[in-house]
Amino acid sequence: MKATYHKYILNFKQPSGTSRGVMTEKETWFIVLENDGKKGIGECGIIRGLSCDDRPDYEEKLAWTCANIHLGIDALWEALIEFPSIQFGVEMAFQSLASSNPFLLFPSDFTNGTKSIPINGLVWMGNEAFMKQQIEDKLTEGFHCIKLKIGAINFEEELQLLGFIRQHFTPEQVEIRVDANGAFNASVALNKLKQLSGFKLHSIEQPIQKNNTDRMAELCKTSPIPIALDEELIGVFSVAEKEGLLLKIKPQYIILKPSFVGGFRGTIEWIILAEKHKIKWWITSALESNIGLNAISQWTFLQQNNMPQGLGTGGLYSNNFDCQLEVFEGQLWFRKERDFQFNFDEI
């Protein structure tokens, strides 16, 4: 078996903002396996400045992985414990290689085109007019769950945007999730959560920065809005550490990005612990290309979680790969009659 790695720069169609800044491009890496004339591909979805494996030796570890691909998926997963995005890429590549079609990894009613996955419509940060236009577009497109990135513009303007939705749609008609990406100061977070609660939100992701576990635990206990942990899960590797974190903070939800938490195996570890402690969860992609999004979506369907998932990012890039995924009326569908437009020589 031969393994190679390849860097690919994804270009945003328009700058996309979070509380950590504005992105115009996003780096990703692919691992390609070749064996007996077959090829498989996996995506290592790293986000610089956020992924715990954003380290100077990242490419060196990719090279090591390819040189040691003969060790197999289990040994590599253990050896790559501090590189969750590479763990995911390796898992995906092996599954792709073993499949009859490198892009049909997990056959199901989803890949047959008979069932879909409910997803949230993502509204990116920007000025008030830009965000309002996105909200109107998502509602027109038939989304029943909208997720807004907050924390970058004036808080009063963000409250007005939430008010705009609630003027036209009840919580039963449109579920609203907000994601602060850790933007709130810990000392004023509870006050802001109380102001947000008037809009009957489903949840808020990561209201304060990670690693403030005492304060986060207090917020999860006292917040009028259910809290979902996201960044808080990054860099927590062992099952014991994962369970310890959940027991201390006691969140209402956790959000699982396979590229950030150790691929499918790492995600399953979190799911088992969450269900053990009566914590709800959903799965989210992490700005991967359609190659990674395709794999995550197929795998997510198998988990049979009926909550809206966070899987609709494939249309953000101008140089993405055309795939069989399509968003229609707030649902992600797999159109089996289409082909995955990808040439291994493109990367």
C-alpha positions, 0 to 999 in steps of 0.5 A: 500500500502506498500513501501520499499527502497533498495540500489544498487551499479552499477559497471562500466565495465571500469573506466569512466572519466569526468572532475570531476574525474573517476568513478568505481561504482555508487550508486543508490536506488530503491523504491518498491511499493506493493499493492493487489499482484502487485509490482511497481518499481522506481529508484532514480538516484543520483550521489554523488557530483553532484546531488543537493540532495546529502545530509546527510539526503538522506536515511532518506528522502527515509525512510520518503517517504516510511513511507508516501507513502499513501499521494499519488504522488502529495503530495509527489512530493511537499514534495520532492521538494529538492530531485528531484531524489526521486521525479523521483523514486516516479513518476516512481514507481506509474506509474509502479504499475499502469501498467499491466507490471511493466516495460511497463510504457508508451505504444507507437509505441516505445514500440511496436517496430515500431519506435526508438529514435535517440541518441548520442554516448557517448565518455568518457574522457581518454587518447588520444588513448582511446578516439580515439578508442571510436570515431572509435567504435561509427562511426563504430556502425552507430552513426550520433551524437557523444558526447565527454566529454572534459576538462580532458586531454590536450586541444590540444589533444582534438582539435586533436580528433575533427580534426580526426572526421572532417577529415573523416566526414562532419557536415552533416554526423556526428553531434558533441556535446561536454560536458565540465562539467564546466571545462573551466576557465571563463576568457579563456572560450571564447578563447577556444570556438573560437578554438572549433568553427573551427570543426563545433560543434553542441553545447557545454554543460556547458563550465564553472561552474554553478552559474556564471550566468553573465559570462554564459549569456555573453558567450551565447551571444558571443560564436560562438558555441551554448551553452547548460545548464546542471548542471546549471539547478540543484537545481533550484526548482520553476517555477519562478526561472526556468524562471528567469534563462532562461531569464537571461542566454538565452541559445540556448539549455537546457539538461534535466535529470529527475533524476536531475530536479524533475522527469517527472513533473519537466522536463515538467516544463522546457520544457514548459518554454524553448518552451515559450522562443524559447530555444531548449532542449533534454533529457538525462539519468543520469547513471541510471540502465536499470530500470530508463533508460527504464522508461526515454526512454519510456517517452522521446518518447512521447515528440516527440523531433526529436533531438538525445537524450542522452539515451544510458548508459545501457551498462556501467555496469557489473551488470545491469539488462537485458532489452528490450532496444537495441542500433542499428545504432545510434537509441534506440529500444525497443525489445518487444519480449524480457523480462525484466530480473529482479527479485524483490528479487535481490535487 
